[in-house]
Each structure stands twice: as structure tokens, then as C-alpha cells.
Amino acid sequence: MKAIKYLVMGALMLGLSAPAMAQNPNEDAIKAATRIINAKPADVDKQLKTLLKDTKTQKNGEVLVGIGRAFLNADDLTNAQKWVDAAFALKKGTENSEAHILQGDIYARQDDGGRASTEYEQAILFDKKNPLPYEKYARVNRVVSPELSEQKLNDLRRELPSYPVDLIIARIYQEASTMSKSHEQANANARKAAQYYAKVDLNNDEVKAADITNYSLVYFDDPFNDFNKSLEISRIGNKRFPTYLQLNRTTLYNLVSLQKYGEAVEYVDRLFNKSDSTNYLINDYIVAGNAYLGNKDHANAIKMFEKAYAFEGASDANKLIALKSLSDCYMAGNDYPNAIAKYNEYLTAKKASGAKMSITDYDGLGIIYRNYAAELKEQGKNNEAVENFKLSAKTYGDMVEAFKGTQQDYAYGIWWRGRIFTNLDPELTEGLAVEDYTQLVNIIEAKSGELSKPDKLRLKDAYTYLGYYNIKKDNMELGKTYLQKLLTVDPTNAQAQQILEQLK
């Protein structure tokens, strides 16, 4: 979700790039000059000189600053500097607040925040009632010191008590949060953003759709991860701005996070069919797929995950998510052959990408094989069931070989392979699971300290199997030993108690 923040945060401050021009006789001259500059003629200086002469604005600071800003907007910083210098050179030109704002903008464009801040402060000095330099000062300092930005905006509050300062401070801290270098600082800035957003009436006309989106996202992400609060905020935005794509997206993500899949499907429709933009993210398709999957609409879930996989510019990581999700969909619909095919495609792609394989990767495939085997067994297709049990066992064997000797819990693979071999040899005639369960017992018994619940569960299976197997093979003492050990992890096991009593 972090990427979503960057899509909306810039929309709020774009209006700061140029001051609003009041209607005055100089406006026509500035518009005419802007047309000349945007046309990029070879004799631009000559044409501008003629224009100034014709309009008698050669010594008009407002017009000179307007021309400089037109050059800045055209990314011509050299000429922008030339014209702001001309404005400063006029009588009392150094007291021109708009000239200082333009000079600050030039420095900001050059990534010189220190000198930009000085110019904005000069602009404030000569026009304390103009909110623009306060906001620009706050924005240029929002990453280095959002606290300093907050302080400057509170100065503005004293000059203009009715100005929406809380909203602007909230924006500053929200942007600072997304741009912070450390997780701790990002969280601190997010908390401050939430604090100031809470003071704002979200139904006020000054509050834009992007504001409500960003406020909602503050609660969606760290440090809050409060999907209910985030949803409450985004729903307010949905009522005011029903077609705003980012708000429809945020509400959808919240509903899926809260597992409210029925409502989430409604917002899938709003996102893709009733929004004012088609600037979709690959995550939109992934989350939409999860909404359909949670709502047990496997066909539409598959369509969404296929769109995610085919998304132009999709990263390897996102393609892997799409493939894994497709496998999950097929499995949820009991389409095991396709689930297996997609999962193997996922594993192949992951290995090819250079990403590290995890125990979970192997376990996922093992689960599909053994569930498919169980279904085939119920259908009386015993040969096919055996084949898939063996494939599941092989997958867990691959897991053990991949992680043996590491700090990973490879004993999990030994345990599951033993359980699968038990399914293949329910009468204990072949002892297929003896080797695995013996190895598992040795690994767990070698541990020091109190056993974990998973270890106790695994020992219960191992002791049970080894106890019964050895008794069946007339290895009575060894069998009794394992059943006695079984009672140490499962003291109420009546069957073990009964067998031990009979063997006295």
C-alpha cells in the first residue's frame, strides 16, 4: 500500500507551484509573455522586450515576476533567474514578496532547501497575510524537519485564524511519513498526521478527495494497521467522491483486509467500472482476486489473477503472487490438476527469478498433492491416490534436503513425510514411516528445555507409530518404550495405557 500514497500525495500541493493571479491590467501582459515563452522562439528576448514596451510594463515588478515564473514552469531556470533578478533590481524590488517566492521556487528546484527557506521567510516578512510562502516553506522542510514546518504554519494561523492550517499540517506530516528514511520516523510522522487530520471536518469543501484518501491510508499502514478506522474514513470519502479511484481502491483494500468479501466485491465493481480513472495498479487485480476468492467466486477470482499476471510491467515478485494465487483459486475450487500445474509454474518462476525458496513453498505443493490424494481415495481411485501421496512425500523429502543443516524447521518436512507414509501403509506392514519417525524422535529429543507444542504433537505421532509398529513386529520391549514415551507427551492416551497394561 505504500505505493498508493505516492499516487495521491502530490495532487494536494500542485496548486502551490504558481500563485493565483488577481484580475488586473498586468495579467494580459503575463499571459502574452507566457505564450511567447511556451512557443520557444529563437528571438524570445526580443519579443518579450517588445511586449514590455508595448504594454508599458518594463518596470512592473508583477509582470517581471510573472515572466520569470513562466520560464520556471517551462523548466528554464536560467531565464527564470534572469527575470527575478530584474524584478529585484527595480526600486524597492527587494521588498517584492512575489519575487522572493519565485526566487525560493528556483532554489527549491535546484534542491537548495536552505536558500529556498530564506527566500520564503523574506516573502513572509513583506506580506504576512499571504499564505503561499508559509506553505512553500513548510513543504520544502517537510522531510528535514516537519516540526519546523508545523511551527511556520502555526505562525500563519496567527495571521489568518480562519485558514485551514490543520489540514495543511496534516498534509505535511503525511507526506513526511511516506518520505521518511527510517521506519520509526515514518511512524512518528504518521501519528502526527492522524492527530491533525482528526481536527479537520472531512465534509468541508477545502478537504479534497486526496486528503481523505491519505487520511485513510495513515490508519491502513503502520503504525496503526487499523482497517476499521481506515474504512470508516474512506467511506466518508466514498459518499463525497463516489467516482474517485483512489478512495474506491482504499475501501476495497480495507474490506478485503477485514475479510468482508461480499461488500468487497461491490467495490471491485466500483473500482473497475465506476471510477473516474483507469490508472490501475497490479495490486488492484490481486486484491480484487482475493475479494472474489473470499466470496467463493472462483471463476472471477481466476480472471483477476490472470490479469495481474499479464499486467504490463509487472515485477517478478508480483508475477509470483499472481501464480501462487491462481493455484490457490484452483485448489479452493477442488480443481487439483490445475492447482498443481500453476503451483509448479510458480516454483519454476521463483527459482528462475533468483528468489530464495522457503519451507512454505515446499509445503504448499505438498498440501495440494496430499489433499488431491485424499479426494481420489474417497472416490475409490486408489492407484491415483497412491501416486499423489507419493508425490507429496517426495515434495517433503525435497524440503528436508533443501533445509537440512540450516536453522530452518526442516523437521517439519520429516514429520509430514512420515504422516504420508502412514497413509500409504495404514496396516504398518511395510514400516514406511519408521526411518522418518526415528529421525524425528532423535532430533526433538536432542533439544534442551521445555518442548514446544509443535514438537509435542510431532512426538505424539512418532511415538504412536513406532510403538504400534514394533509391537506388531514382536519387538515388545522397544514398542513398550515408545508407548511409555507417548504418555509423557499425551498422558490421557487411553489406548496406549490399555496396551501397556495388557503387556505387563
Secondary structure by P-SEA (a helix, b strand, c coil): caaaaaaccccccccccccccccccaaaaaaaaaaaaaacccaaaaaaaaaaaaacccccaaaaaaaaaaaaaacaaaaaaaaaaaaaacccccccaaaaaaaaaaaaaacaaaaaaaaaaaaaaaccccaaaaaaaaaaaccccaaaaaaaaaaaaaaccccaaaaaaaaaaaaaaaacccaaaaaaaaaaaaaaaaacccccccccaaaaaaaaaaaaccccccaaaaaaaaaaaaaaccccaaaaaaaaaaaaaacaaaaaaaaaaaaccccccccccaaaaaaaaaaaaaacaaaaaaaaaaaaaacccccaaaaaaaaaaaaaaaaaacaaaaaaaaaaaaaaaaaaacccccaaaaaaaaaaaaaaaaaaaaacaaaaaaaaaaaaaaaaaaaaaacccccccaaaaaaaaaaaaaaaccccccccaaaaaaaaaaaaaaccccccaaaaaaaaaaaaaaaaaaaaacaaaaaaaaaaaaaaccccaaaaaaaaaaac
